Amino acid sequence: MEQIVKQEMDLSIARFIKEYWERQEEEERERLRKQYDPKERISYTLEELIEGVRRGSLYLYTLPLEFEPRALLEGKLLIPYLKNFYEVENDEPGAVLFASNKRKVTLSLSYTPCKKVMQSMDQWINETKERFREMHWIMKPERRKSMGDMEYFCSSMPTSEGRLYNVMFRFHKEERLYAGVLNCPEEERRGMGLLLEAMVYVIQEMNSRKGD
């Protein structure tokens, strides 16, 4: 009996030692990953990324990106288009959808006829929250901004595909209300998410130059 108990104790000790070293190895791998992962070492400001989009090229961590002006929605709305980025491009006269399955980034645009009078930003955000709530998605609005005829807000939200980071904007021009949604995985919000916000700034600049 004592021999059996001793064997069981020896096995328990061996398992404990094995689990301890596996834990140590995993912690070391995680430490090295963080040490050499550019996403852990590099941070961006919104202003830096806006300037890169304006310039037409930038590096997002180690990913080179290039932009060019592109007219969409019957040629009425200009955007900084990401070249060689999207695998899916559905460019229709009344609605646009670009998607990168590899990067899990989407951009959608549409418009509706609209006079100058619009609902307030608070009303717009609350209405958007309610629409998502009806689909059982709880949206958490965060930063918001108004720039001339452009308004946008950022939010995070859980979906069946994981948590999303969204940048939603609306823009009034030539008696049309343009609306857009750009999103990426929430864990990418400090990089790709900030870049999507920078793209919204540049969309406002590109269209304001043309005037109403």
N, CA, C and O of each residue as an XYZ file, in Angstrom:
848
protein
N       0.838     -1.204      0.000
C       0.000      0.000      0.000
C       0.878      1.263      0.000
O       0.629      2.208     -0.748
N       1.919      1.254      0.863
C       2.803      2.410      0.930
C       3.507      2.644     -0.411
O       3.740      3.782     -0.819
N       3.844      1.516     -1.096
C       4.512      1.635     -2.394
C       3.600      2.303     -3.416
O       4.058      3.115     -4.220
N       2.304      1.962     -3.389
C       1.332      2.550     -4.320
C       1.184      4.037     -4.051
O       1.168      4.844     -4.980
N       1.075      4.401     -2.762
C       0.949      5.813     -2.392
C       2.168      6.588     -2.841
O       2.045      7.699     -3.355
N       3.367      6.000     -2.649
C       4.602      6.676     -3.064
C       4.636      6.888     -4.574
O       5.060      7.940     -5.052
N       4.180      5.866     -5.329
C       4.164      5.992     -6.790
C       3.225      7.121     -7.234
O       3.544      7.902     -8.130
N       2.054      7.183     -6.578
C       1.102      8.235     -6.923
C       1.654      9.612     -6.591
O       1.449     10.560     -7.349
N       2.355      9.733     -5.460
C       2.967     11.016     -5.088
C       4.050     11.393     -6.091
O       4.157     12.552     -6.491
N       4.868     10.395     -6.503
C       5.915     10.672     -7.480
C       5.316     11.147     -8.795
O       5.842     12.072     -9.415
N       4.211     10.521     -9.234
C       3.547     10.924    -10.478
C       2.990     12.334    -10.361
O       3.079     13.119    -11.305
N       2.409     12.665     -9.195
C       1.856     14.001     -8.980
C       2.951     15.048     -9.024
O       2.781     16.118     -9.608
N       4.085     14.729     -8.397
C       5.214     15.666     -8.403
C       5.732     15.848     -9.821
O       6.036     16.965    -10.239
N       5.834     14.741    -10.565
C       6.335     14.818    -11.943
C       5.407     15.659    -12.806
O       5.862     16.468    -13.616
N       4.088     15.463    -12.626
C       3.112     16.268    -13.389
C       3.233     17.733    -13.028
O       3.185     18.598    -13.903
N       3.392     18.021    -11.727
C       3.518     19.409    -11.274
C       4.746     20.065    -11.888
O       4.679     21.198    -12.363
N       5.885     19.340    -11.877
C       7.122     19.890    -12.446
C       6.948     20.126    -13.948
O       7.356     21.165    -14.467
N       6.346     19.163    -14.643
C       6.131     19.299    -16.086
C       5.257     20.517    -16.397
O       5.576     21.307    -17.286
N       4.139     20.664    -15.649
C       3.238     21.801    -15.864
C       3.940     23.115    -15.539
O       3.724     24.123    -16.212
N       4.791     23.100    -14.494
C       5.526     24.314    -14.136
C       6.432     24.758    -15.271
O       6.436     25.935    -15.634
N       7.204     23.831    -15.840
C       8.123     24.197    -16.910
C       7.380     24.584    -18.189
O       7.828     25.465    -18.923
N       6.256     23.937    -18.458
C       5.450     24.328    -19.624
C       4.937     25.745    -19.460
O       4.902     26.514    -20.420
N       4.529     26.100    -18.213
C       4.076     27.454    -17.921
C       5.203     28.452    -18.116
O       5.007     29.522    -18.692
N       6.379     28.096    -17.634
C       7.541     28.972    -17.776
C       7.884     29.196    -19.252
O       8.181     30.316    -19.667
N       7.838     28.128    -20.027
C       8.140     28.240    -21.457
C       7.113     29.111    -22.168
O       7.476     29.919    -23.022
N       5.838     28.958    -21.829
C       4.787     29.767    -22.449
C       4.951     31.236    -22.084
O       4.781     32.107    -22.938
N       5.281     31.524    -20.821
C       5.502     32.907    -20.410
C       6.695     33.521    -21.135
O       6.667     34.697    -21.496
N       7.740     32.727    -21.348
C       8.913     33.215    -22.057
C       8.577     33.488    -23.532
O       9.020     34.489    -24.094
N       7.800     32.600    -24.152
C       7.390     32.820    -25.542
C       6.559     34.091    -25.664
O       6.725     34.856    -26.615
N       5.663     34.319    -24.701
C       4.831     35.515    -24.725
C       5.679     36.765    -24.513
O       5.431     37.796    -25.137
N       6.683     36.678    -23.633
C       7.569     37.820    -23.411
C       8.338     38.176    -24.677
O       8.468     39.349    -25.027
N       8.845     37.152    -25.361
C       9.586     37.392    -26.599
C       8.676     37.919    -27.700
O       9.077     38.778    -28.485
N       7.440     37.400    -27.756
C       6.495     37.889    -28.762
C       6.249     39.374    -28.586
O       6.273     40.136    -29.552
N       6.010     39.786    -27.337
C       5.764     41.196    -27.067
C       7.003     42.048    -27.336
O       6.897     43.192    -27.778
N       8.174     41.479    -27.063
C       9.410     42.221    -27.262
C       9.658     42.528    -28.735
O      10.168     43.595    -29.075
N       9.295     41.586    -29.608
C       9.600     41.750    -31.027
C       8.383     42.042    -31.895
O       8.535     42.323    -33.084
N       7.189     41.983    -31.334
C       5.982     42.269    -32.100
C       5.902     43.781    -32.340
O       5.858     44.552    -31.381
N       5.884     44.223    -33.625
C       5.826     45.676    -33.882
C       4.572     46.332    -33.311
O       4.585     47.525    -33.010
N       3.493     45.572    -33.158
C       2.268     46.146    -32.614
C       2.414     46.486    -31.136
O       1.668     47.305    -30.601
N       3.377     45.853    -30.486
C       3.637     46.159    -29.078
C       4.637     47.303    -28.934
O       4.656     47.988    -27.911
N       5.476     47.514    -29.968
C       6.548     48.506    -29.865
C       6.229     49.819    -30.560
O       6.807     50.853    -30.222
N       5.307     49.796    -31.540
C       5.028     50.985    -32.340
C       3.628     51.498    -32.018
O       2.673     50.723    -31.956
N       3.516     52.790    -31.816
C       2.198     53.406    -31.617
C       2.065     54.577    -32.591
O       3.057     55.161    -33.026
N       0.824     54.901    -32.919
C       0.547     55.963    -33.888
C      -0.347     57.019    -33.263
O      -1.066     56.760    -32.297
N      -0.286     58.210    -33.832
C      -1.264     59.243    -33.516
C      -2.186     59.396    -34.710
O      -1.827     59.050    -35.835
N      -3.371     59.915    -34.457
C      -4.323     60.143    -35.548
C      -3.728     61.100    -36.568
O      -3.903     60.907    -37.771
N      -3.027     62.127    -36.105
C      -2.450     63.120    -37.000
C      -1.414     62.495    -37.937
O      -1.364     62.841    -39.117
N      -0.586     61.574    -37.423
C       0.402     60.901    -38.263
C      -0.265     60.119    -39.388
O       0.180     60.156    -40.535
N      -1.334     59.414    -39.046
C      -2.002     58.591    -40.046
C      -2.774     59.443    -41.049
O      -2.834     59.103    -42.231
N      -3.367     60.546    -40.591
C      -4.029     61.463    -41.522
C      -3.027     61.966    -42.552
O      -3.329     62.009    -43.744
N      -1.845     62.344    -42.101
C      -0.820     62.846    -43.018
C      -0.392     61.763    -44.009
O      -0.154     62.055    -45.181
N      -0.294     60.524    -43.548
C       0.068     59.434    -44.438
C      -0.992     59.184    -45.505
O      -0.662     58.936    -46.665
N      -2.264     59.248    -45.114
C      -3.348     59.076    -46.092
C      -3.326     60.213    -47.100
O      -3.482     59.983    -48.300
N      -3.133     61.447    -46.621
C      -3.037     62.595    -47.537
C      -1.876     62.410    -48.522
O      -2.002     62.707    -49.710
N      -0.770     61.924    -48.019
C       0.430     61.759    -48.836
C       0.259     60.657    -49.876
O       0.873     60.693    -50.942
N      -0.593     59.668    -49.548
C      -0.860     58.584    -50.479
C      -0.125     57.295    -50.182
O      -0.255     56.323    -50.927
N       0.643     57.270    -49.109
C       1.340     56.034    -48.749
C       1.780     56.091    -47.291
O       2.081     57.161    -46.763
N       1.813     54.939    -46.657
C       2.300     54.834    -45.286
C       2.562     53.372    -44.966
O       2.119     52.474    -45.681
N       3.286     53.153    -43.881
C       3.452     51.818    -43.319
C       2.599     51.736    -42.062
O       2.692     52.587    -41.178
N       1.761     50.695    -41.994
C       1.042     50.397    -40.761
C       1.741     49.195    -40.143
O       1.539     48.060    -40.574
N       2.563     49.450    -39.132
C       3.491     48.455    -38.611
C       4.397     48.015    -39.769
O       5.181     48.830    -40.256
N       4.319     46.771    -40.225
C       5.161     46.332    -41.346
C       4.375     46.240    -42.654
O       4.902     45.753    -43.654
N       3.133     46.697    -42.659
C       2.270     46.584    -43.846
C       2.330     47.865    -44.673
O       1.899     48.914    -44.195
N       2.853     47.810    -45.906
C       2.846     49.009    -46.757
C       1.463     49.225    -47.368
O       0.849     48.288    -47.878
N       0.982     50.459    -47.314
C      -0.339     50.800    -47.849
C      -0.214     51.987    -48.789
O       0.551     52.918    -48.543
N      -0.989     51.935    -49.883
C      -1.017     53.039    -50.828
C      -2.465     53.452    -51.071
O      -3.374     52.623    -51.101
N      -2.649     54.770    -51.243
C      -3.979     55.334    -51.454
C      -4.009     56.125    -52.758
O      -3.000     56.685    -53.188
N      -5.183     56.157    -53.372
C      -5.399     57.019    -54.521
C      -6.830     57.545    -54.469
O      -7.710     56.846    -53.967
N      -7.093     58.749    -54.968
C      -8.464     59.267    -54.982
C      -9.346     58.389    -55.871
O      -8.931     57.955    -56.946
N     -10.553     58.141    -55.408
C     -11.510     57.376    -56.218
C     -12.901     57.958    -56.020
O     -13.335     58.191    -54.892
N     -13.589     58.187    -57.124
C     -14.955     58.724    -57.084
C     -15.949     57.566    -57.067
O     -15.861     56.651    -57.885
N     -16.895     57.613    -56.129
C     -17.890     56.555    -55.956
C     -19.285     57.167    -55.923
O     -19.446     58.387    -55.931
N     -20.294     56.292    -55.884
C     -21.689     56.721    -55.783
C     -22.008     57.762    -56.867
O     -22.284     58.930    -56.591
N     -21.956     57.277    -58.103
C     -22.227     58.109    -59.286
C     -21.208     59.238    -59.432
O     -21.507     60.285    -60.007
N     -20.023     59.018    -58.913
C     -18.962     60.005    -59.048
C     -19.089     61.202    -58.132
O     -18.347     62.173    -58.284
N     -20.010     61.158    -57.185
C     -20.288     62.319    -56.333
C     -19.456     62.348    -55.052
O     -19.304     63.406    -54.440
N     -18.924     61.216    -54.646
C     -18.205     61.164    -53.377
C     -16.792     60.637    -53.619
O     -16.608     59.557    -54.181
N     -15.800     61.412    -53.186
C     -14.408     61.011    -53.304
C     -13.929     60.362    -52.007
O     -14.274     60.800    -50.909
N     -13.131     59.315    -52.159
C     -12.534     58.683    -50.982
C     -11.058     58.406    -51.255
O     -10.649     58.331    -52.413
N     -10.248     58.252    -50.192
C      -8.887     57.740    -50.367
C      -8.970     56.214    -50.467
O      -9.142     55.531    -49.458
N      -8.849     55.696    -51.661
C      -9.032     54.269    -51.925
C      -7.739     53.514    -51.641
O      -6.668     53.906    -52.103
N      -7.846     52.435    -50.883
C      -6.689     51.590    -50.572
C      -6.409     50.670    -51.761
O      -7.231     49.821    -52.107
N      -5.255     50.847    -52.375
C      -4.907     50.069    -53.563
C      -4.450     48.654    -53.178
O      -3.754     48.455    -52.183
N      -4.864     47.680    -53.999
C      -4.421     46.291    -53.819
C      -4.663     45.789    -52.396
O      -3.820     45.103    -51.818
N      -5.812     46.137    -51.845
C      -6.109     45.791    -50.454
C      -7.360     44.923    -50.327
O      -7.380     43.969    -49.549
N      -8.395     45.251    -51.087
C      -9.683     44.564    -50.947
C      -9.794     43.378    -51.904
O      -9.449     43.487    -53.081
N     -10.277     42.249    -51.393
C     -10.574     41.111    -52.265
C     -11.988     41.200    -52.843
O     -12.268     40.648    -53.908
N     -12.867     41.894    -52.135
C     -14.259     42.041    -52.578
C     -14.521     43.510    -52.859
O     -14.274     44.364    -52.008
N     -15.024     43.807    -54.064
C     -15.360     45.178    -54.425
C     -16.707     45.187    -55.148
O     -16.826     44.702    -56.273
N     -17.701     45.739    -54.490
C     -19.034     45.866    -55.085
C     -19.338     47.360    -55.186
O     -19.772     47.984    -54.218
N     -19.106     47.917    -56.363
C     -19.237     49.352    -56.588
C     -20.471     49.610    -57.444
O     -20.406     49.581    -58.673
N     -21.594     49.861    -56.780
C     -22.862     50.124    -57.461
C     -23.165     51.623    -57.392
O     -22.584     52.333    -56.572
N     -24.082     52.114    -58.257
C     -24.399     53.554    -58.245
C     -24.938     54.046    -56.903
O     -24.684     55.188    -56.518
N     -25.687     53.189    -56.178
C     -26.310     53.647    -54.941
C     -25.698     53.105    -53.666
O     -26.041     53.554    -52.572
N     -24.792     52.144    -53.794
C     -24.184     51.554    -52.598
C     -22.856     50.924    -52.963
O     -22.677     50.415    -54.070
N     -21.927     50.962    -52.021
C     -20.576     50.450    -52.246
C     -20.188     49.560    -51.068
O     -20.458     49.883    -49.911
N     -19.556     48.442    -51.383
C     -18.997     47.588    -50.337
C     -17.618     47.120    -50.784
O     -17.478     46.481    -51.827
N     -16.604     47.442    -49.992
C     -15.251     46.933    -50.179
C     -14.915     46.100    -48.944
O     -15.222     46.496    -47.820
N     -14.289     44.956    -49.156
C     -13.941     44.105    -48.015
C     -12.618     43.403    -48.250
O     -12.339     42.920    -49.347
N     -11.814     43.356    -47.207
C     -10.594     42.562    -47.204
C     -10.804     41.406    -46.236
O     -10.793     41.595    -45.019
N     -10.996     40.213    -46.781
C     -11.172     39.048    -45.923
C      -9.890     38.730    -45.167
O      -9.924     38.271    -44.025
N      -8.765     38.979    -45.814
C      -7.481     38.694    -45.182
C      -7.255     39.573    -43.961
O      -6.806     39.098    -42.918
N      -7.569     40.864    -44.097
C      -7.339     41.804    -42.997
C      -8.562     42.000    -42.111
O      -8.480     42.646    -41.066
N      -9.705     41.436    -42.532
C     -10.976     41.586    -41.801
C     -11.356     43.060    -41.656
O     -11.722     43.531    -40.579
N     -11.254     43.765    -42.779
C     -11.600     45.184    -42.840
C     -12.671     45.379    -43.894
O     -12.566     44.826    -44.989
N     -13.703     46.158    -43.583
C     -14.732     46.469    -44.569
C     -15.000     47.963    -44.598
O     -14.797     48.674    -43.615
N     -15.464     48.417    -45.761
C     -15.900     49.797    -45.946
C     -17.194     49.750    -46.748
O     -17.225     49.174    -47.835
N     -18.256     50.344    -46.229
C     -19.521     50.398    -46.958
C     -20.007     51.842    -47.006
O     -19.863     52.589    -46.038
N     -20.585     52.226    -48.146
C     -21.059     53.590    -48.377
C     -22.420     53.549    -49.056
O     -22.709     52.649    -49.845
N     -23.243     54.529    -48.739
C     -24.526     54.670    -49.414
C     -24.978     56.119    -49.287
O     -24.354     56.911    -48.581
N     -26.071     56.463    -49.977
C     -26.597     57.815    -49.840
C     -28.115     57.793    -49.956
O     -28.700     56.864    -50.513
N     -28.740     58.838    -49.417
C     -30.184     59.046    -49.563
C     -30.405     60.530    -49.859
O     -29.644     61.369    -49.376
N     -31.441     60.873    -50.649
C     -31.764     62.293    -50.857
C     -32.064     62.950    -49.517
O     -32.741     62.365    -48.672
N     -31.560     64.166    -49.322
C     -31.732     64.818    -48.026
C     -31.497     66.315    -48.159
O     -30.518     66.747    -48.767
N     -32.398     67.101    -47.587
C     -32.172     68.538    -47.473
C     -31.176     68.776    -46.340
O     -30.693     67.830    -45.718
N     -30.881     70.023    -46.084
C     -29.836     70.348    -45.124
C     -30.193     69.959    -43.688
O     -29.308     69.621    -42.903
N     -31.470     70.003    -43.342
C     -31.872     69.731    -41.963
C     -31.736     68.231    -41.687
O     -32.302     67.409    -42.407
N     -30.988     67.886    -40.647
C     -30.794     66.489    -40.272
C     -31.067     66.343    -38.782
O     -31.103     67.331    -38.048
N     -31.258     65.101    -38.340
C     -31.379     64.830    -36.912
C     -30.055     65.155    -36.240
O     -29.008     65.168    -36.887
N     -30.105     65.418    -34.936
C     -28.884     65.739    -34.205
C     -27.976     64.509    -34.125
O     -28.400     63.385    -34.393
N     -26.717     64.753    -33.748
C     -25.794     63.634    -33.615
C     -26.260     62.655    -32.548
O     -26.166     61.442    -32.736
N     -26.765     63.173    -31.419
C     -27.263     62.292    -30.363
C     -28.410     61.419    -30.879
O     -28.463     60.224    -30.588
N     -29.315     62.012    -31.636
C     -30.424     61.239    -32.193
C     -29.919     60.173    -33.152
O     -30.388     59.035    -33.141
N     -28.959     60.559    -33.978
C     -28.387     59.618    -34.940
C     -27.726     58.435    -34.233
O     -27.941     57.283    -34.610
N     -26.921     58.723    -33.207
C     -26.234     57.652    -32.479
C     -27.234     56.752    -31.775
O     -27.107     55.528    -31.819
N     -28.239     57.351    -31.120
C     -29.236     56.551    -30.402
C     -30.054     55.685    -31.353
O     -30.384     54.544    -31.030
N     -30.375     56.218    -32.510
C     -31.124     55.448    -33.503
C     -30.280     54.279    -34.015
O     -30.786     53.174    -34.214
N     -29.000     54.538    -34.222
C     -28.097     53.476    -34.669
C     -27.973     52.391    -33.610
O     -28.007     51.202    -33.927
N     -27.828     52.801    -32.352
C     -27.770     51.829    -31.256
C     -29.014     50.970    -31.220
O     -28.926     49.759    -31.017
N     -30.173     51.581    -31.415
C     -31.437     50.852    -31.357
C     -31.537     49.837    -32.491
O     -32.007     48.718    -32.287
N     -31.093     50.228    -33.685
C     -31.134     49.292    -34.820
C     -30.279     48.063    -34.537
O     -30.681     46.939    -34.840
N     -29.103     48.277    -33.957
C     -28.247     47.142    -33.638
C     -28.823     46.326    -32.482
O     -28.681     45.104    -32.457
N     -29.467     46.989    -31.531
C     -30.071     46.265    -30.413
C     -31.155     45.322    -30.905
O     -31.326     44.231    -30.363
N     -31.877     45.735    -31.918
C     -32.910     44.862    -32.492
C     -32.312     43.591    -33.088
O     -32.989     42.568    -33.190
N     -31.046     43.662    -33.478
C     -30.349     42.478    -33.998
C     -29.563     41.768    -32.896
O     -28.774     40.862    -33.165
N     -29.796     42.201    -31.633
C     -29.153     41.625    -30.454
C     -27.652     41.895    -30.422
O     -26.879     41.103    -29.884
N     -27.254     43.014    -31.000
C     -25.865     43.473    -30.930
C     -25.829     44.753    -30.104
O     -26.497     45.732    -30.437
N     -25.059     44.744    -29.041
C     -24.986     45.887    -28.146
C     -23.794     46.753    -28.548
O     -22.643     46.363    -28.357
N     -24.077     47.918    -29.102
C     -23.046     48.830    -29.565
C     -22.663     49.802    -28.454
O     -23.530     50.359    -27.781
N     -21.370     49.999    -28.268
C     -20.876     50.919    -27.241
C     -20.215     52.119    -27.923
O     -19.051     52.035    -28.314
N     -20.946     53.244    -28.075
C     -20.353     54.434    -28.705
C     -19.221     54.993    -27.864
O     -19.261     54.957    -26.634
N     -18.209     55.510    -28.550
C     -17.058     56.079    -27.861
C     -16.792     57.490    -28.381
O     -17.606     58.389    -28.166
N     -15.670     57.693    -29.059
C     -15.309     59.027    -29.516
C     -16.243     59.509    -30.622
O     -16.708     58.717    -31.443
N     -16.517     60.833    -30.636
C     -17.345     61.444    -31.669
C     -16.709     62.752    -32.117
O     -15.940     63.367    -31.379
N     -17.043     63.172    -33.349
C     -16.415     64.372    -33.894
C     -17.316     64.983    -34.960
O     -17.958     64.264    -35.727
N     -17.361     66.336    -35.005
C     -18.034     67.073    -36.076
C     -17.002     67.915    -36.793
O     -16.186     68.586    -36.162
N     -17.041     67.877    -38.148
C     -16.101     68.651    -38.963
C     -16.868     69.204    -40.159
O     -17.041     68.511    -41.161
N     -17.325     70.439    -40.060
C     -18.122     70.998    -41.150
C     -19.398     70.204    -41.343
O     -20.189     70.054    -40.411
N     -19.604     69.692    -42.554
C     -20.785     68.872    -42.826
C     -20.578     67.402    -42.461
O     -21.498     66.597    -42.603
N     -19.400     67.052    -42.001
C     -19.095     65.669    -41.643
C     -19.255     65.451    -40.145
O     -18.799     66.260    -39.336
N     -19.909     64.346    -39.783
C     -19.987     63.900    -38.397
C     -19.633     62.415    -38.366
O     -19.994     61.658    -39.267
N     -18.922     62.015    -37.314
C     -18.640     60.589    -37.187
C     -18.523     60.217    -35.717
O     -18.322     61.071    -34.854
N     -18.653     58.927    -35.455
C     -18.383     58.419    -34.113
C     -17.792     57.019    -34.223
O     -18.017     56.304    -35.200
N     -17.041     56.651    -33.209
C     -16.412     55.337    -33.137
C     -17.139     54.497    -32.093
O     -17.677     55.027    -31.120
N     -17.151     53.190    -32.303
C     -17.843     52.313    -31.363
C     -17.242     50.920    -31.424
O     -16.551     50.562    -32.378
N     -17.519     50.145    -30.392
C     -17.143     48.727    -30.391
C     -18.388     47.903    -30.143
O     -19.359     48.375    -29.552
N     -18.344     46.658    -30.607
C     -19.561     45.860    -30.568
C     -19.225     44.381    -30.742
O     -18.416     44.035    -31.604
N     -19.840     43.490    -29.928
C     -19.620     42.055    -30.129
C     -20.485     41.532    -31.268
O     -21.646     41.921    -31.400
N     -19.925     40.657    -32.086
C     -20.681     39.990    -33.154
C     -20.354     38.505    -33.111
O     -19.515     38.067    -32.324
N     -21.019     37.738    -33.959
C     -20.764     36.301    -34.022
C     -19.355     35.997    -34.516
O     -18.837     34.904    -34.291
N     -18.730     36.973    -35.198
C     -17.377     36.806    -35.711
C     -16.318     37.396    -34.785
O     -15.140     37.440    -35.141
N     -16.727     37.848    -33.599
C     -15.794     38.493    -32.683
C     -16.121     39.973    -32.539
O     -17.019     40.484    -33.208
N     -15.396     40.656    -31.671
C     -15.679     42.065    -31.416
C     -15.166     42.929    -32.563
O     -14.056     42.742    -33.062
N     -16.011     43.887    -32.968
C     -15.680     44.793    -34.062
C     -15.451     46.201    -33.539
O     -16.061     46.629    -32.560
N     -14.561     46.905    -34.213
C     -14.370     48.330    -33.975
C     -14.894     49.059    -35.206
O     -14.448     48.788    -36.321
N     -15.836     49.982    -35.016
C     -16.518     50.661    -36.114
C     -16.230     52.155    -36.113
O     -16.107     52.775    -35.057
N     -16.126     52.719    -37.302
C     -16.125     54.160    -37.483
C     -17.277     54.470    -38.441
O     -17.242     54.079    -39.607
N     -18.290     55.170    -37.946
C     -19.475     55.486    -38.747
C     -19.531     56.987    -39.006
O     -19.332     57.788    -38.092
N     -19.800     57.362    -40.245
C     -19.855     58.789    -40.546
C     -21.058     59.111    -41.413
O     -21.633     58.237    -42.062
N     -21.423     60.379    -41.410
C     -22.442     60.888    -42.333
C     -21.955     62.246    -42.842
O     -21.268     62.984    -42.135
N     -22.327     62.551    -44.075
C     -21.751     63.706    -44.748
C     -22.794     64.266    -45.703
O     -23.283     63.555    -46.581
N     -23.135     65.548    -45.533
C     -24.157     66.159    -46.379
C     -23.495     66.895    -47.536
O     -22.571     67.684    -47.340
N     -23.983     66.624    -48.744
C     -23.417     67.261    -49.930
C     -24.424     67.196    -51.078
O     -24.956     66.132    -51.393
N     -24.676     68.352    -51.696
C     -25.534     68.435    -52.873
C     -26.883     67.732    -52.664
O     -27.324     66.936    -53.492
N     -27.517     68.051    -51.538
C     -28.835     67.518    -51.186
C     -28.862     65.991    -51.125
O     -29.868     65.349    -51.427
N     -27.739     65.447    -50.732
C     -27.644     64.015    -50.467
C     -26.982     63.818    -49.105
O     -26.069     64.553    -48.728
N     -27.455     62.826    -48.389
C     -26.822     62.454    -47.129
C     -26.051     61.159    -47.363
O     -26.639     60.097    -47.568
N     -24.724     61.267    -47.328
C     -23.872     60.107    -47.508
C     -23.568     59.494    -46.142
O     -23.287     60.209    -45.180
N     -23.628     58.184    -46.070
C     -23.329     57.479    -44.823
C     -22.308     56.390    -45.106
O     -22.329     55.755    -46.160
N     -21.428     56.187    -44.158
C     -20.402     55.168    -44.337
C     -20.080     54.463    -43.040
O     -20.201     55.034    -41.956
N     -19.669     53.213    -43.164
C     -19.219     52.425    -42.015
C     -17.906     51.751    -42.397
O     -17.824     51.069    -43.418
N     -16.890     51.945    -41.579
C     -15.607     51.275    -41.748
C     -15.356     50.474    -40.482
O     -15.553     50.989    -39.382
N     -14.926     49.230    -40.613
C     -14.668     48.465    -39.400
C     -13.532     47.473    -39.549
O     -13.114     47.123    -40.653
N     -13.047     47.032    -38.396
C     -11.952     46.074    -38.307
C     -12.095     45.359    -36.965
O     -12.917     45.774    -36.149
N     -11.325     44.299    -36.705
C     -11.373     43.655    -35.389
C     -10.986     44.641    -34.283
O     -10.115     45.491    -34.470
N     -11.638     44.516    -33.146
C     -11.389     45.469    -32.063
C      -9.929     45.437    -31.591
O      -9.391     46.465    -31.180
N      -9.291     44.267    -31.649
C      -7.899     44.207    -31.194
C      -6.969     45.008    -32.101
O      -5.820     45.263    -31.742
N      -7.467     45.408    -33.283
C      -6.657     46.211    -34.202
C      -6.975     47.711    -34.101
O      -6.547     48.488    -34.954
N      -7.700     48.113    -33.094
C      -8.200     49.484    -33.034
C      -7.077     50.526    -32.937
O      -7.231     51.635    -33.450
N      -5.963     50.197    -32.296
C      -4.869     51.167    -32.148
C      -4.071     51.351    -33.433
O      -3.329     52.322    -33.575
N      -4.225     50.416    -34.368
C      -3.539     50.511    -35.642
C      -4.516     50.728    -36.775
O      -4.736     51.860    -37.206
N      -5.108     49.635    -37.265
C      -6.047     49.733    -38.374
C      -7.266     50.579    -38.004
O      -7.754     51.346    -38.835
N      -7.761     50.454    -36.781
C      -8.921     51.258    -36.378
C      -8.637     52.744    -36.447
O      -9.478     53.522    -36.897
N      -7.448     53.142    -36.000
C      -7.065     54.553    -36.059
C      -6.876     54.998    -37.508
O      -7.180     56.140    -37.851
N      -6.378     54.104    -38.355
C      -6.236     54.431    -39.772
C      -7.597     54.658    -40.421
O      -7.746     55.572    -41.232
N      -8.592     53.841    -40.077
C      -9.933     54.036    -40.634
C     -10.492     55.397    -40.229
O     -11.158     56.061    -41.023
N     -10.222     55.805    -39.004
C     -10.661     57.129    -38.560
C      -9.938     58.218    -39.361
O     -10.545     59.219    -39.743
N      -8.648     58.019    -39.612
C      -7.899     58.979    -40.422
C      -8.480     59.077    -41.832
O      -8.536     60.166    -42.402
N      -8.909     57.952    -42.394
C      -9.513     57.966    -43.724
C     -10.794     58.794    -43.744
O     -11.079     59.470    -44.732
N     -11.566     58.747    -42.663
C     -12.786     59.557    -42.595
C     -12.434     61.043    -42.620
O     -13.100     61.826    -43.297
N     -11.390     61.438    -41.886
C     -10.935     62.837    -41.936
C     -10.623     63.255    -43.368
O     -11.025     64.331    -43.812
N      -9.903     62.398    -44.086
C      -9.491     62.754    -45.439
C     -10.682     62.741    -46.398
O     -10.719     63.535    -47.338
N     -11.645     61.864    -46.180
C     -12.876     61.899    -46.985
C     -13.536     63.265    -46.849
O     -13.986     63.845    -47.836
N     -13.592     63.778    -45.612
C     -14.201     65.092    -45.393
C     -13.425     66.178    -46.147
O     -14.025     67.052    -46.772
N     -12.097     66.121    -46.085
C     -11.285     67.116    -46.770
C     -11.461     67.043    -48.279
O     -11.620     68.074    -48.933
N     -11.435     65.870    -48.827
C     -11.522     65.703    -50.264
C     -12.847     66.227    -50.827
O     -12.885     66.787    -51.923
N     -13.922     66.043    -50.076
C     -15.232     66.461    -50.564
C     -15.542     67.915    -50.234
O     -16.300     68.564    -50.955
N     -14.975     68.425    -49.173
C     -15.174     69.835    -48.853
C     -14.495     70.718    -49.874
O     -14.990     71.804    -50.173
N     -13.380     70.284    -50.413
C     -12.681     71.073    -51.424
C     -13.526     71.270    -52.678
O     -13.401     72.273    -53.382
N     -14.405     70.274    -52.945
C     -15.248     70.390    -54.136
C     -16.462     71.275    -53.892
O     -17.075     71.808    -54.816
N     -16.785     71.409    -52.593
C     -17.908     72.292    -52.238
C     -19.247     71.640    -52.473
O     -19.348     70.619    -53.153
N     -20.305     72.258    -51.885
C     -21.673     71.765    -52.056
C     -22.256     72.257    -53.349
O     -23.403     71.944    -53.667
